[in-house]
Amino acid sequence: MHIILGILGTVVTILVLLNRLQENGVDIGWLNPFSWHRRRRYRVHHDLSPAFKLDSPMDVAALYMVCVAKVDGDMSKEQKSTILSLFESEFHLSATQARELLSASVHLLNQTRDVYRSPQKVIERCYDKVSPAQSQSIGKLIDEVAHAEGEPSSAQAQLVASIKKACPNPDRNKWNH
């Protein structure tokens, strides 16, 4: 019995000391494993790069097009004019809206270079919204951007292949993406 009383006294003493530390401004919230897990889940979900938070298939397609154009360095004049004309014709945007979408996509791409390493993370949030026709359209659009200056480079071809693999495929099972 005296052992149990000693253990309970120690636990109560530790709790009182932790309470006093907290009252004096020392953060002890990291000791709570449930709070730590909740904060970690929140951070993983919300502290992403803005490029990985896109929830519109059109924005994802635009980012992929700019990504293919800039994989070898800066975007050329031919690639830029191809992208702008595709934005106007395929997305039915005005010239001003097309330029704004291009500048927004370039800005998102400049925020993180992780898009090149893991293009599947860009489409994760809107994966269920992308129809098979939109998926085929994304593939066609990035192919056109890659062929804007002739034959695509090896880096462009590799990026196009990884983007097409990340996009939903009606022939492939949804769980194997």
NORNOR-V187545 format. One record per pair of residues at least 4 apart in sequence whose ideal C-beta (glycine too) atoms are under 8 Angstrom apart, sorted by the first residue. I is the first residue (numbers start at 1). J is the second residue. D is the distance in whole Angstrom. If there is no record, write none. Layout:
((I;J;D) (I;J;D))
//
This chain:
((1;5;6) (2;6;6) (3;7;7) (4;8;6) (5;9;6) (6;10;6) (7;11;6) (8;12;6) (9;13;6) (10;14;6) (11;15;6) (12;16;6) (13;17;6) (14;18;6) (15;19;6) (16;20;6) (17;21;6) (18;22;6) (18;28;6) (18;31;8) (19;23;6) (20;24;6) (21;26;4) (21;28;6) (22;26;6) (22;27;8) (22;28;5) (29;35;6) (30;35;8) (30;36;6) (32;36;6) (33;37;6) (34;38;6) (35;39;6) (36;40;6) (37;41;6) (38;42;6) (39;43;6) (40;44;6) (41;45;6) (42;46;6) (43;47;5) (44;48;8) (48;52;4) (48;53;6) (49;53;8) (49;108;8) (49;111;6) (49;112;4) (49;114;6) (50;54;8) (50;108;6) (50;111;6) (51;63;6) (51;108;5) (51;109;7) (51;111;6) (51;112;5) (51;114;8) (51;115;5) (51;122;6) (52;112;8) (52;114;8) (52;121;5) (52;122;6) (52;124;7) (52;125;7) (53;125;6) (54;59;5) (54;60;5) (54;63;7) (54;108;8) (54;122;6) (54;123;8) (54;125;6) (54;126;7) (55;59;8) (55;125;5) (55;126;5) (55;129;7) (56;60;7) (56;126;6) (56;129;8) (57;61;6) (57;126;6) (57;129;6) (57;130;5) (57;134;5) (57;138;8) (58;62;6) (58;91;6) (59;63;6) (59;101;8) (59;105;8) (60;64;6) (60;122;6) (60;123;5) (60;126;6) (60;130;8) (60;138;7) (61;65;6) (61;91;8) (61;134;8) (61;137;7) (61;138;5) (61;141;6) (62;66;7) (62;87;7) (62;91;8) (62;101;5) (62;102;7) (62;104;8) (62;105;5) (63;67;6) (63;105;5) (63;108;6) (63;109;7) (63;115;7) (63;122;6) (64;68;6) (64;119;7) (64;122;7) (64;138;6) (64;141;8) (64;142;5) (64;163;5) (65;69;7) (65;83;5) (65;86;7) (65;105;7) (65;141;6) (65;142;6) (65;145;5) (66;70;6) (66;75;7) (66;83;7) (66;102;7) (66;105;4) (66;106;6) (66;109;6) (67;71;6) (67;109;6) (67;115;5) (67;116;7) (67;119;7) (67;159;7) (67;163;8) (68;142;5) (68;145;5) (68;146;5) (68;156;6) (68;159;6) (68;160;6) (68;163;7) (69;75;5) (69;76;8) (69;79;4) (69;80;7) (69;83;6) (69;145;5) (69;148;7) (70;74;7) (70;75;5) (70;106;8) (70;109;6) (71;116;6) (71;153;8) (71;155;5) (71;156;6) (71;159;5) (72;153;5) (72;155;6) (72;156;7) (75;79;5) (75;80;5) (75;83;8) (75;106;8) (76;80;7) (76;148;7) (76;149;6) (77;81;6) (78;82;6) (78;148;5) (78;149;5) (79;83;6) (79;145;6) (79;148;5) (79;149;7) (80;84;6) (80;102;7) (81;85;6) (82;86;6) (82;144;6) (82;145;6) (82;148;4) (83;87;6) (83;102;6) (83;145;6) (84;88;7) (84;95;7) (84;98;5) (84;99;7) (84;102;6) (85;89;6) (86;90;5) (86;91;8) (86;141;6) (86;144;6) (86;145;7) (87;91;5) (87;93;5) (87;97;8) (87;98;4) (87;101;6) (87;102;7) (88;92;8) (88;93;6) (88;94;7) (88;95;6) (88;98;5) (90;137;7) (90;141;6) (91;98;7) (91;101;7) (93;97;4) (93;98;5) (93;101;7) (94;98;7) (95;99;7) (96;100;6) (97;101;6) (98;102;6) (99;103;6) (100;104;6) (101;105;6) (102;106;6) (103;107;6) (104;108;6) (105;109;6) (106;110;6) (107;111;7) (108;112;8) (109;115;6) (113;117;7) (114;118;6) (114;121;7) (115;119;6) (115;121;8) (115;122;6) (116;159;7) (119;123;7) (119;159;7) (119;162;5) (119;163;5) (119;166;5) (120;124;7) (120;162;8) (120;165;8) (120;166;4) (120;177;7) (122;166;8) (123;127;6) (123;130;7) (123;166;6) (123;167;6) (126;130;6) (127;168;6) (127;177;7) (130;134;5) (130;135;5) (130;138;8) (130;167;7) (130;168;5) (131;135;7) (132;136;6) (132;168;7) (132;169;8) (132;170;4) (133;137;6) (134;138;6) (135;139;7) (135;167;4) (135;168;5) (135;169;7) (135;170;8) (136;140;6) (137;141;6) (138;142;6) (138;163;7) (138;167;6) (139;143;6) (139;163;8) (139;164;5) (139;167;7) (140;144;7) (141;145;7) (142;146;6) (142;160;5) (142;163;6) (142;164;8) (143;147;6) (143;160;7) (144;148;7) (146;152;4) (146;156;5) (146;157;7) (146;160;5) (147;151;7) (147;152;6) (152;156;4) (152;157;5) (152;160;7) (153;157;7) (154;158;6) (155;159;6) (156;160;6) (157;161;6) (158;162;7) (159;163;6) (160;164;6) (161;165;6) (162;166;6) (163;167;7) (166;177;7) (168;172;8) (168;174;7) (168;177;7) (169;177;8) (172;176;6) (172;177;7))
//
